């Protein structure tokens, strides 16, 4: 069975995945944000399956703007839930793949810390995971 996602579906997946990494960077702007962004992006680029193909596409219509972490979260957290709902309906195995990909990416972004992540980073991981699991 071949799965065809609409352009809007792809925007949702991109917003969710790249936005999760952006939230991790924003949650610890005083740490090593460039390293966190790079590590998280590399993890997203390593995705396989339908999710990997979609995330490898260049999509210009994603909105990761925000003047605050709260504004960014207003875009990203609902997109994470929407992406999971969409994939659970159209390709259940890809929903698990997407969840795993995002978790690996946020863990990679959090790994820039020596011993323990800052509490803000730990809290953001919890919020992202909750949004993924809300679908």
Backbone as JSON Lines, residues from 0, in Angstrom:
{"i":0,"aa":"X","n":[0.84,-1.18,0.0],"ca":[0.0,0.0,0.0],"c":[0.88,1.25,0.0]}
{"i":1,"aa":"X","n":[0.6,2.15,-0.88],"ca":[1.36,3.39,-0.99],"c":[0.61,4.5,-0.27]}
{"i":2,"aa":"X","n":[1.33,5.26,0.51],"ca":[0.75,6.36,1.26],"c":[1.1,7.66,0.56]}
{"i":3,"aa":"X","n":[0.09,8.47,0.3],"ca":[0.31,9.78,-0.3],"c":[-0.13,10.84,0.69]}
{"i":4,"aa":"X","n":[0.81,11.68,1.05],"ca":[0.5,12.78,1.96],"c":[0.31,14.06,1.18]}
{"i":5,"aa":"X","n":[-0.64,14.87,1.6],"ca":[-0.86,16.17,0.96],"c":[0.27,17.12,1.35]}
{"i":6,"aa":"X","n":[0.35,18.23,0.63],"ca":[1.35,19.24,0.96],"c":[1.14,19.74,2.39]}
{"i":7,"aa":"X","n":[-0.12,19.93,2.79],"ca":[-0.41,20.38,4.15],"c":[0.02,19.34,5.18]}
{"i":8,"aa":"X","n":[-0.17,18.05,4.87],"ca":[0.29,16.98,5.77],"c":[1.8,17.07,5.96]}
{"i":9,"aa":"X","n":[2.51,17.31,4.89],"ca":[3.97,17.4,4.95],"c":[4.41,18.62,5.76]}
{"i":10,"aa":"X","n":[3.68,19.73,5.61],"ca":[3.97,20.93,6.41],"c":[3.79,20.6,7.89]}
{"i":11,"aa":"X","n":[2.75,19.87,8.22],"ca":[2.5,19.5,9.62],"c":[3.64,18.66,10.17]}
{"i":12,"aa":"X","n":[4.09,17.67,9.4],"ca":[5.19,16.81,9.85],"c":[6.47,17.61,10.03]}
{"i":13,"aa":"X","n":[6.77,18.49,9.09],"ca":[7.97,19.33,9.18],"c":[7.89,20.27,10.39]}
{"i":14,"aa":"X","n":[6.74,20.93,10.54],"ca":[6.56,21.85,11.66],"c":[6.76,21.11,12.98]}
{"i":15,"aa":"X","n":[6.19,19.93,13.08],"ca":[6.29,19.15,14.31],"c":[7.73,18.73,14.59]}
{"i":16,"aa":"X","n":[8.37,18.12,13.62],"ca":[9.71,17.57,13.83],"c":[10.75,18.66,14.03]}
{"i":17,"aa":"X","n":[10.82,19.6,13.11],"ca":[11.81,20.67,13.22],"c":[11.47,21.61,14.38]}
{"i":18,"aa":"X","n":[10.18,21.77,14.62],"ca":[9.76,22.6,15.73],"c":[10.14,22.01,17.08]}
{"i":19,"aa":"X","n":[10.1,20.68,17.19],"ca":[10.51,20.03,18.44],"c":[11.98,20.34,18.74]}
{"i":20,"aa":"X","n":[12.81,20.28,17.71],"ca":[14.23,20.62,17.89],"c":[14.37,22.1,18.25]}
{"i":21,"aa":"X","n":[13.61,22.95,17.59],"ca":[13.66,24.38,17.9],"c":[13.23,24.66,19.34]}
{"i":22,"aa":"X","n":[12.23,23.94,19.83],"ca":[11.81,24.11,21.22],"c":[12.92,23.69,22.18]}
{"i":23,"aa":"X","n":[13.63,22.63,21.84],"ca":[14.75,22.2,22.69],"c":[15.83,23.27,22.74]}
{"i":24,"aa":"X","n":[16.12,23.86,21.6],"ca":[17.13,24.93,21.54],"c":[16.65,26.13,22.35]}
{"i":25,"aa":"X","n":[15.39,26.49,22.18],"ca":[14.84,27.65,22.9],"c":[14.78,27.42,24.41]}
{"i":26,"aa":"X","n":[14.6,26.18,24.81],"ca":[14.5,25.87,26.24],"c":[15.83,26.03,26.96]}
{"i":27,"aa":"X","n":[16.92,26.07,26.2],"ca":[18.23,26.2,26.84],"c":[19.13,27.12,26.01]}
{"i":28,"aa":"X","n":[18.66,28.32,25.79],"ca":[19.4,29.27,24.96],"c":[20.73,29.68,25.59]}
{"i":29,"aa":"X","n":[20.9,29.46,26.88],"ca":[22.17,29.83,27.52],"c":[23.2,28.72,27.46]}
{"i":30,"aa":"X","n":[22.79,27.55,27.03],"ca":[23.72,26.41,26.94],"c":[24.51,26.46,25.64]}
{"i":31,"aa":"X","n":[24.37,25.42,24.84],"ca":[25.06,25.34,23.55],"c":[24.01,25.2,22.45]}
{"i":32,"aa":"X","n":[23.26,26.27,22.15],"ca":[22.13,26.16,21.24],"c":[22.5,25.73,19.83]}
{"i":33,"aa":"X","n":[23.65,26.19,19.31],"ca":[24.02,25.81,17.95],"c":[24.31,24.32,17.87]}
{"i":34,"aa":"X","n":[24.97,23.8,18.89],"ca":[25.28,22.37,18.93],"c":[24.0,21.55,19.07]}
{"i":35,"aa":"X","n":[23.08,22.0,19.91],"ca":[21.81,21.3,20.09],"c":[21.02,21.29,18.78]}
{"i":36,"aa":"X","n":[20.98,22.44,18.09],"ca":[20.27,22.52,16.81],"c":[20.89,21.59,15.78]}
{"i":37,"aa":"X","n":[22.21,21.57,15.73],"ca":[22.9,20.71,14.77],"c":[22.65,19.25,15.07]}
{"i":38,"aa":"X","n":[22.81,18.85,16.32],"ca":[22.61,17.44,16.68],"c":[21.18,16.99,16.45]}
{"i":39,"aa":"X","n":[20.22,17.84,16.79],"ca":[18.82,17.5,16.55],"c":[18.5,17.41,15.07]}
{"i":40,"aa":"X","n":[19.05,18.32,14.28],"ca":[18.81,18.3,12.83],"c":[19.44,17.08,12.16]}
{"i":41,"aa":"X","n":[20.62,16.7,12.62],"ca":[21.26,15.5,12.08],"c":[20.39,14.28,12.37]}
{"i":42,"aa":"X","n":[19.85,14.22,13.56],"ca":[18.98,13.1,13.91],"c":[17.74,13.07,13.01]}
{"i":43,"aa":"X","n":[17.15,14.22,12.73],"ca":[15.99,14.25,11.82],"c":[16.4,13.82,10.42]}
{"i":44,"aa":"X","n":[17.58,14.23,9.99],"ca":[18.07,13.86,8.67],"c":[18.4,12.39,8.54]}
{"i":45,"aa":"X","n":[18.5,11.7,9.66],"ca":[18.8,10.27,9.65],"c":[17.55,9.41,9.65]}
{"i":46,"aa":"X","n":[16.38,10.02,9.6],"ca":[15.12,9.28,9.63],"c":[15.0,8.41,8.37]}
{"i":47,"aa":"X","n":[14.28,7.3,8.53],"ca":[14.05,6.39,7.41],"c":[12.55,6.26,7.16]}
{"i":48,"aa":"X","n":[12.2,5.46,6.18],"ca":[10.81,5.23,5.85],"c":[10.15,6.46,5.27]}
{"i":49,"aa":"X","n":[8.83,6.45,5.28],"ca":[8.07,7.58,4.76],"c":[8.44,8.86,5.5]}
{"i":50,"aa":"X","n":[8.6,8.77,6.81],"ca":[8.97,9.95,7.6],"c":[10.29,10.52,7.12]}
{"i":51,"aa":"X","n":[11.27,9.68,6.88],"ca":[12.57,10.13,6.39],"c":[12.46,10.82,5.05]}
{"i":52,"aa":"X","n":[11.65,10.25,4.16],"ca":[11.48,10.86,2.84],"c":[10.82,12.24,2.95]}
{"i":53,"aa":"X","n":[9.8,12.33,3.78],"ca":[9.1,13.61,3.95],"c":[10.03,14.65,4.57]}
{"i":54,"aa":"X","n":[10.75,14.27,5.63],"ca":[11.63,15.24,6.29],"c":[12.81,15.64,5.41]}
{"i":55,"aa":"X","n":[13.15,14.82,4.43],"ca":[14.25,15.16,3.52],"c":[13.81,16.17,2.45]}
{"i":56,"aa":"X","n":[12.5,16.3,2.24],"ca":[12.0,17.25,1.25],"c":[12.2,18.68,1.76]}
{"i":57,"aa":"X","n":[12.44,19.57,0.83],"ca":[12.55,21.0,1.17],"c":[11.14,21.59,1.17]}
{"i":58,"aa":"X","n":[10.67,21.97,2.32],"ca":[9.34,22.57,2.48],"c":[9.55,23.99,2.98]}
{"i":59,"aa":"X","n":[9.0,24.95,2.25],"ca":[9.22,26.36,2.59],"c":[8.1,26.95,3.44]}
{"i":60,"aa":"X","n":[6.99,26.26,3.54],"ca":[5.8,26.85,4.16],"c":[5.68,26.62,5.66]}
{"i":61,"aa":"X","n":[6.71,26.1,6.31],"ca":[6.57,25.84,7.74],"c":[6.74,27.14,8.53]}
{"i":62,"aa":"X","n":[6.03,27.23,9.64],"ca":[6.06,28.43,10.46],"c":[6.66,28.09,11.82]}
{"i":63,"aa":"X","n":[7.9,28.46,12.0],"ca":[8.56,28.28,13.3],"c":[8.9,29.63,13.91]}
{"i":64,"aa":"X","n":[8.09,30.63,13.56],"ca":[8.29,31.97,14.09],"c":[7.67,32.07,15.48]}
{"i":65,"aa":"X","n":[8.18,32.97,16.22],"ca":[7.64,33.25,17.54],"c":[8.56,34.2,18.26]}
{"i":66,"aa":"X","n":[7.98,35.13,18.97],"ca":[8.78,36.09,19.73],"c":[9.16,35.54,21.1]}
{"i":67,"aa":"X","n":[8.61,34.36,21.42],"ca":[8.9,33.74,22.7],"c":[8.8,32.23,22.54]}
{"i":68,"aa":"X","n":[9.28,31.53,23.54],"ca":[9.15,30.07,23.54],"c":[7.67,29.7,23.54]}
{"i":69,"aa":"X","n":[6.86,30.46,24.26],"ca":[5.42,30.18,24.31],"c":[4.78,30.27,22.93]}
{"i":70,"aa":"X","n":[5.13,31.28,22.16],"ca":[4.58,31.41,20.81],"c":[5.03,30.26,19.92]}
{"i":71,"aa":"X","n":[6.28,29.87,20.02],"ca":[6.78,28.74,19.24],"c":[6.04,27.46,19.65]}
{"i":72,"aa":"X","n":[5.87,27.27,20.94],"ca":[5.16,26.09,21.44],"c":[3.72,26.06,20.95]}
{"i":73,"aa":"X","n":[3.1,27.24,20.79],"ca":[1.73,27.31,20.3],"c":[1.6,26.73,18.9]}
{"i":74,"aa":"X","n":[2.67,26.8,18.09],"ca":[2.68,26.2,16.75],"c":[3.06,24.72,16.81]}
{"i":75,"aa":"X","n":[4.08,24.43,17.58],"ca":[4.74,23.13,17.51],"c":[4.01,22.04,18.27]}
{"i":76,"aa":"X","n":[3.6,22.28,19.49],"ca":[2.98,21.21,20.28],"c":[1.7,20.68,19.63]}
{"i":77,"aa":"X","n":[0.81,21.54,19.13],"ca":[-0.36,21.0,18.41],"c":[0.04,20.28,17.11]}
{"i":78,"aa":"X","n":[1.1,20.74,16.46],"ca":[1.56,20.07,15.23],"c":[2.06,18.66,15.54]}
{"i":79,"aa":"X","n":[2.72,18.48,16.69],"ca":[3.18,17.14,17.08],"c":[1.98,16.2,17.25]}
{"i":80,"aa":"X","n":[0.95,16.67,17.93],"ca":[-0.24,15.85,18.12],"c":[-0.94,15.58,16.79]}
{"i":81,"aa":"X","n":[-1.04,16.61,15.96],"ca":[-1.69,16.46,14.65],"c":[-0.92,15.49,13.75]}
{"i":82,"aa":"X","n":[0.4,15.56,13.79],"ca":[1.21,14.66,12.96],"c":[1.0,13.21,13.39]}
{"i":83,"aa":"X","n":[0.96,12.98,14.7],"ca":[0.73,11.62,15.18],"c":[-0.67,11.13,14.8]}
{"i":84,"aa":"X","n":[-1.68,11.97,14.92],"ca":[-3.05,11.58,14.54],"c":[-3.12,11.25,13.06]}
{"i":85,"aa":"X","n":[-2.54,12.1,12.26],"ca":[-2.52,11.91,10.81],"c":[-1.87,10.58,10.44]}
{"i":86,"aa":"X","n":[-0.69,10.33,11.01],"ca":[0.02,9.1,10.67],"c":[-0.67,7.87,11.25]}
{"i":87,"aa":"X","n":[-1.26,7.96,12.42],"ca":[-1.99,6.81,12.97],"c":[-3.15,6.42,12.07]}
{"i":88,"aa":"X","n":[-3.76,7.41,11.42],"ca":[-4.88,7.14,10.52],"c":[-4.41,6.58,9.18]}
{"i":89,"aa":"X","n":[-3.34,7.16,8.63],"ca":[-2.93,6.8,7.28],"c":[-1.85,5.73,7.21]}
{"i":90,"aa":"X","n":[-1.0,5.66,8.21],"ca":[0.13,4.72,8.17],"c":[0.6,4.46,9.6]}
{"i":91,"aa":"X","n":[-0.08,3.56,10.33],"ca":[0.23,3.34,11.75],"c":[1.7,3.03,12.04]}
{"i":92,"aa":"X","n":[2.36,2.27,11.2],"ca":[3.79,1.98,11.43],"c":[4.61,3.25,11.33]}
{"i":93,"aa":"X","n":[4.21,4.16,10.48],"ca":[4.93,5.42,10.33],"c":[4.69,6.35,11.52]}
{"i":94,"aa":"X","n":[3.58,6.19,12.21],"ca":[3.35,6.97,13.43],"c":[4.41,6.6,14.47]}
{"i":95,"aa":"X","n":[4.66,5.32,14.62],"ca":[5.7,4.88,15.56],"c":[7.08,5.36,15.1]}
{"i":96,"aa":"X","n":[7.32,5.34,13.81],"ca":[8.59,5.81,13.25],"c":[8.76,7.31,13.51]}
{"i":97,"aa":"X","n":[7.71,8.08,13.3],"ca":[7.77,9.52,13.53],"c":[8.05,9.83,15.0]}
{"i":98,"aa":"X","n":[7.32,9.15,15.89],"ca":[7.52,9.37,17.33],"c":[8.96,9.07,17.71]}
{"i":99,"aa":"X","n":[9.46,7.94,17.25],"ca":[10.84,7.54,17.54],"c":[11.84,8.55,16.99]}
{"i":100,"aa":"X","n":[11.6,9.02,15.78],"ca":[12.49,10.01,15.15],"c":[12.54,11.29,15.96]}
{"i":101,"aa":"X","n":[11.39,11.78,16.4],"ca":[11.35,13.02,17.18],"c":[12.02,12.81,18.53]}
{"i":102,"aa":"X","n":[11.77,11.68,19.17],"ca":[12.4,11.42,20.47],"c":[13.92,11.37,20.33]}
{"i":103,"aa":"X","n":[14.42,10.7,19.3],"ca":[15.87,10.65,19.07],"c":[16.42,12.06,18.84]}
{"i":104,"aa":"X","n":[15.7,12.86,18.08],"ca":[16.16,14.22,17.77],"c":[16.21,15.09,19.03]}
{"i":105,"aa":"X","n":[15.18,15.01,19.88],"ca":[15.2,15.85,21.08],"c":[16.23,15.34,22.09]}
{"i":106,"aa":"X","n":[16.43,14.02,22.12],"ca":[17.48,13.49,22.99],"c":[18.86,13.91,22.5]}
{"i":107,"aa":"X","n":[19.04,13.92,21.18],"ca":[20.32,14.37,20.61],"c":[20.54,15.85,20.94]}
{"i":108,"aa":"X","n":[19.49,16.64,20.84],"ca":[19.61,18.06,21.18],"c":[19.91,18.25,22.66]}
{"i":109,"aa":"X","n":[19.35,17.41,23.51],"ca":[19.57,17.52,24.95],"c":[20.94,17.0,25.37]}
{"i":110,"aa":"X","n":[21.54,16.17,24.57],"ca":[22.8,15.53,24.93],"c":[23.98,16.5,24.93]}
{"i":111,"aa":"X","n":[23.77,17.73,24.55],"ca":[24.86,18.71,24.55],"c":[25.28,19.08,25.96]}
{"i":112,"aa":"X","n":[24.55,18.6,26.94],"ca":[24.85,18.91,28.34],"c":[25.77,17.85,28.91]}
{"i":113,"aa":"X","n":[26.71,18.27,29.73],"ca":[27.7,17.35,30.3],"c":[27.05,16.28,31.16]}
{"i":114,"aa":"X","n":[26.53,16.63,32.29],"ca":[26.03,15.63,33.23],"c":[24.5,15.54,33.15]}
{"i":115,"aa":"X","n":[23.85,16.55,33.61],"ca":[22.39,16.57,33.66],"c":[21.86,17.73,32.82]}
{"i":116,"aa":"X","n":[20.8,17.48,32.06],"ca":[20.18,18.61,31.36],"c":[19.6,19.61,32.36]}
{"i":117,"aa":"X","n":[19.53,20.84,31.96],"ca":[18.91,21.86,32.8],"c":[17.44,21.51,32.99]}
{"i":118,"aa":"X","n":[16.84,21.95,34.09],"ca":[15.42,21.66,34.33],"c":[14.51,22.13,33.19]}
{"i":119,"aa":"X","n":[14.85,23.25,32.57],"ca":[14.03,23.74,31.45],"c":[14.05,22.76,30.28]}
{"i":120,"aa":"X","n":[15.19,22.14,30.05],"ca":[15.32,21.16,28.96],"c":[14.52,19.91,29.3]}
{"i":121,"aa":"X","n":[14.65,19.44,30.52],"ca":[13.9,18.25,30.96],"c":[12.4,18.5,30.85]}
{"i":122,"aa":"X","n":[11.96,19.67,31.23],"ca":[10.54,20.01,31.15],"c":[10.08,20.06,29.69]}
{"i":123,"aa":"X","n":[10.91,20.59,28.8],"ca":[10.52,20.66,27.39],"c":[10.42,19.26,26.79]}
{"i":124,"aa":"X","n":[11.32,18.37,27.17],"ca":[11.22,16.97,26.7],"c":[9.88,16.38,27.14]}
{"i":125,"aa":"X","n":[9.48,16.64,28.38],"ca":[8.22,16.15,28.89],"c":[7.04,16.7,28.08]}
{"i":126,"aa":"X","n":[7.07,18.0,27.76],"ca":[5.98,18.62,27.0],"c":[5.91,18.07,25.58]}
{"i":127,"aa":"X","n":[7.05,17.88,24.95],"ca":[7.07,17.34,23.58],"c":[6.56,15.91,23.58]}
{"i":128,"aa":"X","n":[7.01,15.12,24.53],"ca":[6.56,13.73,24.62],"c":[5.06,13.66,24.88]}
{"i":129,"aa":"X","n":[4.55,14.51,25.75],"ca":[3.11,14.55,26.03],"c":[2.33,14.91,24.77]}
{"i":130,"aa":"X","n":[2.82,15.85,23.97],"ca":[2.13,16.23,22.73],"c":[2.13,15.07,21.74]}
{"i":131,"aa":"X","n":[3.24,14.34,21.66],"ca":[3.3,13.16,20.77],"c":[2.3,12.1,21.22]}
{"i":132,"aa":"X","n":[2.15,11.93,22.5],"ca":[1.3,10.87,23.05],"c":[-0.16,11.27,23.19]}
{"i":133,"aa":"X","n":[-0.48,12.53,22.92],"ca":[-1.85,13.01,23.07],"c":[-2.77,12.54,21.94]}
{"i":134,"aa":"X","n":[-2.19,12.09,20.86],"ca":[-3.0,11.68,19.7],"c":[-3.69,10.35,19.94]}
